[in-house]
């Protein structure tokens, strides 16, 4: 019953926020204006301190116990977990040419006892209705494959099993050629109960993306996302009350710039991350190599006791009248290290809480376009690290698909 009430509440919340608003260029009614302003006040708590990033974003330092997530009724009796009960992965073995981004992008820091939260802009809430189309698991055969021919993917899809987590390092790239109405996303999908009702499918997603229409820029940004209703609705970053932030250094919406980005034929930058279910309390933790960022409480993910499948790779979206945008580095997977984009040292976490490199037969590459547009290459190894190359230049029009 509690899970059902959680589901009903979140669907109502998302519907209230998202109904009848198709884009930022459509005028809002007076009622919609009032609702948006009310939600902005609820999400943007009075800060202890405000930091301005090098990209111009405002990040507020909010008292940890006063962050927006705790306004969610399903978390009324939730006890904050400061750190996970397991040891997070601190290093991912990489080629020496790879550099992890560690620059938080500020000239200052948040004080102790606070968490860093990117300030929500009115335009982001207005656009929120459109977000699910950018985050659906387009590469899935689990009933969430979008029928739109505007979206193209190149992903690695696992077999069905029981997974308690995922670890990898993912290279980061600047993609200035993404159009104003396009998106390019590089991510992992953690899918919940695939044997239950399709409309109740819970999914966690994280990685980096470029979405000019949402952010009003073309920066490469770290993001989080989750859905509890098979992508009918969803919650990106902290645009609604679900993900609990514990870090005062790094969080959803952070932009990678400068040395945080790879260069073609040169330095390769990446960030390593881990999603793992806490074995004691059941929350889903998100950590980088050096920082526990926060977690999705089990209360907001009623059908994600374990992940039944894991997909990862790239997905792009483009209007009908435009060639599709670049994915990954913007170069084909076959070009290899230093030129194509990579998921490095990929591993899964099993029931026994141990990370393992999946062997032959654990996953397969899938794409819905010809190789000249996008590729994914990375068969499961007999031994050693599992590195998966993916991406491509795009340029595909809908009429190009035969």
C-alpha positions as CSV (number, residue, x, y, z in Angstrom):
1,X,0.0,0.0,0.0
2,X,2.8,2.4,0.9
3,X,4.5,1.7,-2.5
4,X,1.2,2.4,-4.3
5,X,0.7,5.7,-2.4
6,X,4.3,6.7,-3.3
7,X,3.6,6.0,-7.0
8,X,0.3,7.9,-6.9
9,X,1.9,10.9,-5.2
10,X,4.8,11.2,-7.6
11,X,2.6,10.8,-10.7
12,X,0.3,13.6,-9.3
13,X,3.3,15.8,-8.6
14,X,4.8,15.4,-12.0
15,X,1.4,15.9,-13.7
16,X,0.8,19.1,-11.7
17,X,4.1,20.5,-12.8
18,X,4.1,19.3,-16.3
19,X,0.5,19.5,-17.7
20,X,-0.3,21.6,-20.7
21,X,3.2,23.1,-21.1
22,X,4.8,22.0,-24.3
23,X,7.7,24.4,-24.6
24,X,9.2,27.6,-23.4
25,X,7.8,29.7,-26.3
26,X,4.2,29.0,-25.4
27,X,2.7,31.6,-23.0
28,X,1.7,30.4,-19.6
29,X,-1.8,30.9,-18.2
30,X,-2.0,32.8,-14.9
31,X,-2.7,29.6,-13.1
32,X,0.4,28.0,-14.6
33,X,2.5,31.0,-13.8
34,X,1.4,30.8,-10.2
35,X,2.1,27.1,-10.0
36,X,5.6,27.4,-11.5
37,X,6.5,30.2,-9.1
38,X,5.2,28.2,-6.2
39,X,7.3,25.2,-7.2
40,X,10.4,27.4,-7.7
41,X,10.1,28.7,-4.2
42,X,9.8,25.1,-2.9
43,X,12.8,23.9,-4.8
44,X,15.1,26.9,-4.4
45,X,15.5,27.0,-0.6
46,X,17.1,30.0,1.1
47,X,20.8,29.4,0.8
48,X,23.5,29.7,3.4
49,X,25.8,30.8,0.6
50,X,25.6,31.0,-3.2
51,X,28.5,30.1,-5.6
52,X,28.7,31.1,-9.2
53,X,30.4,28.6,-11.5
54,X,32.8,29.5,-14.3
55,X,29.9,28.8,-16.7
56,X,27.6,31.3,-15.0
57,X,25.4,28.8,-13.2
58,X,24.3,29.5,-9.6
59,X,24.8,26.8,-7.1
60,X,23.3,27.3,-3.6
61,X,24.7,25.9,-0.4
62,X,21.6,24.5,1.4
63,X,21.6,23.2,4.9
64,X,21.7,19.4,4.5
65,X,18.5,18.7,6.4
66,X,16.6,21.4,4.7
67,X,17.1,20.4,1.1
68,X,14.0,20.1,-1.1
69,X,13.9,16.2,-1.1
70,X,12.7,16.2,2.4
71,X,9.5,18.0,1.4
72,X,8.4,14.9,-0.4
73,X,5.6,13.3,1.7
74,X,7.0,9.8,1.1
75,X,10.2,10.9,2.8
76,X,8.4,12.4,5.8
77,X,10.0,9.8,8.2
78,X,13.1,9.2,6.2
79,X,16.4,9.2,8.2
80,X,19.2,10.8,6.3
81,X,22.1,8.5,5.4
82,X,25.3,10.6,5.5
83,X,27.4,7.9,3.7
84,X,26.9,4.5,2.3
85,X,27.6,1.4,4.3
86,X,30.0,0.0,1.6
87,X,33.3,1.3,0.5
88,X,33.0,3.2,-2.7
89,X,35.3,2.6,-5.6
90,X,38.1,5.1,-5.4
91,X,40.0,4.4,-8.6
92,X,39.4,3.0,-12.0
93,X,42.4,1.6,-13.8
94,X,43.0,3.8,-16.9
95,X,45.6,4.4,-19.5
96,X,47.9,7.2,-18.3
97,X,46.6,9.5,-21.1
98,X,43.3,9.6,-19.3
99,X,42.7,12.4,-16.8
100,X,39.7,12.4,-14.4
101,X,38.0,15.8,-14.1
102,X,38.3,17.1,-10.5
103,X,37.8,20.9,-11.0
104,X,34.5,21.8,-9.3
105,X,34.3,25.0,-11.3
106,X,34.1,27.4,-8.4
107,X,36.5,29.9,-6.8
108,X,34.9,29.1,-3.4
109,X,33.4,26.2,-1.5
110,X,30.2,25.4,0.4
111,X,30.5,25.5,4.2
112,X,30.3,22.3,6.4
113,X,26.8,21.0,7.0
114,X,25.5,22.2,3.7
115,X,25.0,20.5,0.3
116,X,25.5,22.1,-3.1
117,X,22.4,22.3,-5.3
118,X,22.2,24.0,-8.7
119,X,19.5,26.7,-8.6
120,X,16.4,25.7,-10.6
121,X,15.4,28.2,-13.3
122,X,11.9,28.9,-14.3
123,X,12.6,27.9,-17.9
124,X,13.6,24.5,-16.8
125,X,10.4,23.8,-15.0
126,X,8.4,25.0,-18.1
127,X,10.3,22.6,-20.3
128,X,10.0,19.7,-17.9
129,X,7.1,18.1,-19.8
130,X,9.4,17.5,-22.7
131,X,12.2,15.8,-20.7
132,X,10.9,12.2,-20.8
133,X,11.5,12.0,-24.6
134,X,15.2,12.7,-24.1
135,X,15.6,10.0,-21.4
136,X,13.5,7.0,-22.5
137,X,15.4,3.8,-22.9
138,X,15.3,3.9,-26.6
139,X,17.6,0.8,-26.9
140,X,15.5,-1.4,-24.8
141,X,13.4,-4.4,-25.7
142,X,11.6,-4.2,-22.3
143,X,8.6,-2.3,-23.5
144,X,10.0,1.3,-23.2
145,X,11.3,1.6,-26.7
146,X,10.1,4.9,-28.1
147,X,8.4,4.6,-31.5
148,X,9.6,8.0,-32.6
149,X,12.0,8.0,-35.6
150,X,13.6,11.2,-34.2
151,X,15.7,9.2,-31.8
152,X,18.8,7.0,-32.5
153,X,20.8,4.9,-30.2
154,X,24.0,2.8,-29.9
155,X,24.0,0.9,-26.7
156,X,25.3,-2.2,-24.9
157,X,22.4,-4.2,-23.4
158,X,22.9,-6.8,-20.6
159,X,21.2,-10.1,-20.2
160,X,18.5,-10.3,-17.6
161,X,20.0,-11.0,-14.2
162,X,20.2,-9.5,-10.7
163,X,22.4,-6.5,-10.4
164,X,23.2,-4.4,-7.3
165,X,25.2,-1.8,-9.1
166,X,27.3,-0.5,-12.0
167,X,30.8,1.0,-12.2
168,X,32.7,2.6,-15.1
169,X,34.7,5.6,-16.3
170,X,33.2,7.6,-19.1
171,X,35.1,10.0,-21.4
172,X,33.8,13.5,-21.6
173,X,33.7,15.6,-24.8
174,X,32.6,19.0,-26.0
175,X,29.9,18.8,-28.7
176,X,29.3,22.4,-29.9
177,X,27.5,21.1,-33.1
178,X,24.4,20.0,-31.2
179,X,21.4,22.1,-32.5
180,X,19.1,24.2,-30.3
181,X,16.3,21.6,-30.5
182,X,18.5,18.6,-30.3
183,X,20.1,16.5,-27.6
184,X,22.9,14.0,-27.2
185,X,23.1,11.8,-24.1
186,X,25.7,9.3,-22.9
187,X,24.5,7.3,-20.0
188,X,23.7,4.1,-18.1
189,X,20.1,2.8,-17.5
190,X,19.5,0.7,-14.4
191,X,16.1,-1.1,-15.0
192,X,14.0,-2.4,-12.2
193,X,11.3,-5.1,-12.2
194,X,11.0,-6.2,-15.8
195,X,8.5,-8.9,-14.9
196,X,6.0,-6.5,-13.3
197,X,3.5,-4.2,-15.0
198,X,5.2,-2.2,-17.7
199,X,3.6,1.0,-16.5
200,X,5.3,0.6,-13.1
201,X,8.9,0.2,-14.4
202,X,11.4,2.0,-12.3
203,X,14.6,3.2,-14.0
204,X,17.7,5.1,-12.8
205,X,19.9,7.0,-15.3
206,X,23.0,9.0,-15.1
207,X,25.9,10.2,-17.3
208,X,26.5,13.4,-19.3
209,X,24.5,15.2,-21.9
210,X,24.2,18.3,-24.0
211,X,20.7,19.8,-24.2
212,X,20.7,23.4,-25.4
213,X,17.0,23.9,-25.0
214,X,17.0,23.0,-21.4
215,X,20.1,24.8,-20.2
216,X,20.3,27.7,-22.7
217,X,23.9,26.6,-23.5
218,X,25.9,23.8,-25.1
219,X,28.0,22.8,-22.2
220,X,28.6,19.1,-21.4
221,X,26.8,18.5,-18.2
222,X,26.6,15.7,-15.6
223,X,23.0,14.7,-14.9
224,X,20.8,12.3,-12.9
225,X,17.4,11.0,-13.8
226,X,14.8,8.6,-12.6
227,X,11.3,7.4,-13.5
228,X,8.8,5.3,-11.7
229,X,6.2,4.9,-14.5
230,X,8.1,3.7,-17.6
231,X,9.1,7.2,-18.7
232,X,5.6,8.5,-18.8
233,X,7.0,11.1,-16.4
234,X,10.4,11.5,-14.9
235,X,12.7,13.6,-12.8
236,X,16.0,15.1,-14.0
237,X,18.6,16.4,-11.6
238,X,16.8,18.1,-8.7
239,X,13.9,19.5,-10.7
240,X,11.6,17.6,-8.3
241,X,11.9,16.1,-4.9
242,X,13.5,12.7,-4.9
243,X,17.3,12.5,-5.1
244,X,19.0,13.3,-1.7
245,X,22.3,15.3,-2.1
246,X,25.0,14.8,0.4
247,X,28.0,16.4,-1.4
248,X,29.0,20.0,-0.9
249,X,31.4,19.8,-3.8
250,X,29.8,18.3,-6.9
251,X,26.3,17.6,-8.0
252,X,23.7,17.2,-10.8
253,X,23.9,20.0,-13.4
254,X,27.7,20.5,-13.1
255,X,29.3,21.5,-16.4
256,X,32.6,20.0,-17.6
257,X,34.8,22.6,-19.2
258,X,38.5,23.1,-20.1
259,X,40.7,20.3,-18.8
260,X,37.6,18.3,-17.9
261,X,37.1,17.5,-21.6
262,X,38.9,15.2,-24.0
263,X,40.6,16.3,-27.1
264,X,40.7,14.4,-30.4
265,X,44.0,12.6,-30.7
266,X,45.2,14.1,-27.4
267,X,44.4,14.1,-23.7
268,X,41.5,12.0,-22.8
269,X,39.5,13.2,-19.8
270,X,36.9,11.0,-18.0
271,X,34.9,10.8,-14.8
272,X,34.4,7.5,-13.0
273,X,31.1,6.9,-11.3
274,X,29.3,4.1,-9.5
275,X,25.6,3.4,-8.8
276,X,25.2,0.9,-6.0
277,X,22.4,-0.3,-3.8
278,X,23.3,0.0,-0.1
279,X,23.1,-3.5,1.3
280,X,21.9,-2.4,4.7
281,X,19.3,0.4,4.0
282,X,18.4,-0.4,0.4
283,X,19.0,3.1,-1.0
284,X,20.7,3.6,-4.4
285,X,23.9,5.5,-4.0
286,X,25.6,7.6,-6.7
287,X,29.4,8.2,-6.2
288,X,32.3,9.5,-8.3
289,X,35.8,8.3,-7.8
290,X,36.4,10.8,-5.0
291,X,33.0,11.8,-3.7
292,X,29.7,10.3,-2.5
293,X,27.2,12.6,-4.3
294,X,23.9,11.3,-2.8
295,X,21.3,8.7,-3.3
296,X,17.8,7.8,-4.5
297,X,15.9,6.6,-1.4
298,X,14.2,3.3,-1.6
299,X,10.9,5.0,-0.8
300,X,10.9,6.8,-4.2
301,X,11.7,3.7,-6.2
302,X,9.2,1.2,-5.1
303,X,9.9,-1.3,-7.9
304,X,13.7,-1.2,-7.9
305,X,14.7,-3.7,-5.3
306,X,17.4,-4.9,-7.7
307,X,18.2,-4.0,-11.3
308,X,17.1,-6.7,-13.6
309,X,19.1,-5.3,-16.6
310,X,21.7,-2.6,-17.3
311,X,22.1,-0.8,-20.6
312,X,24.7,1.9,-21.4
313,X,25.7,3.9,-24.4
314,X,24.5,6.9,-26.3
315,X,21.2,8.2,-27.5
316,X,20.4,11.3,-29.6
317,X,17.2,13.2,-30.4
318,X,16.6,15.5,-33.3
319,X,13.6,17.2,-35.0
320,X,12.3,15.8,-38.3
321,X,13.8,18.5,-40.4
322,X,17.4,18.3,-39.1
323,X,20.3,15.8,-39.5
324,X,20.9,14.0,-36.2
325,X,23.5,15.4,-33.8
326,X,26.9,13.9,-32.9
327,X,27.1,11.2,-30.2
328,X,30.0,10.5,-27.8
329,X,33.1,12.3,-29.2
330,X,31.4,12.9,-32.6
331,X,33.7,10.3,-34.2
332,X,32.9,6.6,-34.9
333,X,33.7,3.9,-32.4
334,X,36.1,2.2,-34.9
335,X,38.6,5.1,-34.6
336,X,39.6,3.8,-31.2
337,X,41.4,5.2,-28.1
338,X,42.0,9.0,-28.3
339,X,39.4,9.6,-30.9
340,X,36.2,7.8,-30.1
341,X,34.2,8.0,-26.8
342,X,34.5,5.2,-24.3
343,X,33.0,3.5,-21.3
344,X,36.1,2.3,-19.6
345,X,36.6,-0.6,-17.2
346,X,32.9,-1.4,-17.0
347,X,31.8,-3.8,-14.2
348,X,28.6,-4.9,-12.6
349,X,27.9,-5.5,-8.9
350,X,26.4,-8.8,-8.0
351,X,24.2,-10.1,-5.2
352,X,27.3,-10.7,-3.1
353,X,28.2,-7.0,-3.4
354,X,31.4,-7.8,-5.4
355,X,32.1,-6.0,-8.6
356,X,32.8,-8.3,-11.6
357,X,33.7,-7.8,-15.3
358,X,31.0,-9.6,-17.3
359,X,32.3,-12.2,-19.7
360,X,31.3,-13.4,-23.1
361,X,27.5,-13.6,-23.5
362,X,26.6,-11.1,-20.8
363,X,25.8,-8.2,-23.1
364,X,25.2,-7.4,-26.8
365,X,25.6,-4.2,-28.8
366,X,22.4,-2.7,-30.3
367,X,21.9,0.3,-32.7
368,X,19.0,1.4,-34.8
369,X,21.1,3.2,-37.5
370,X,23.7,2.3,-40.1
371,X,27.4,2.2,-39.0
372,X,28.3,5.4,-40.9
373,X,26.2,7.4,-38.5
374,X,26.8,5.8,-35.1
375,X,28.5,2.6,-33.8
376,X,29.1,0.7,-30.6
377,X,32.0,-1.7,-30.3
378,X,33.0,-3.7,-27.2
379,X,32.5,-7.4,-27.0
380,X,32.7,-8.9,-23.6
381,X,36.3,-9.9,-22.9
382,X,37.6,-13.4,-21.9
383,X,39.8,-11.5,-19.4
384,X,40.9,-8.0,-18.5
385,X,39.0,-4.8,-18.5
386,X,35.9,-4.3,-20.5
387,X,36.2,-1.1,-22.6
388,X,33.3,-0.1,-24.9
389,X,33.7,2.4,-27.7
390,X,30.6,4.2,-29.1
391,X,29.4,7.3,-30.9
392,X,29.6,8.9,-34.3
393,X,29.1,12.1,-36.3
394,X,25.3,11.8,-36.9
395,X,23.8,13.7,-39.8
396,X,21.0,11.2,-40.2
397,X,17.6,12.5,-41.5
398,X,14.5,10.4,-40.9
399,X,14.2,9.8,-44.6
400,X,17.7,8.2,-44.5
401,X,16.4,5.1,-42.7
402,X,15.4,2.3,-45.0
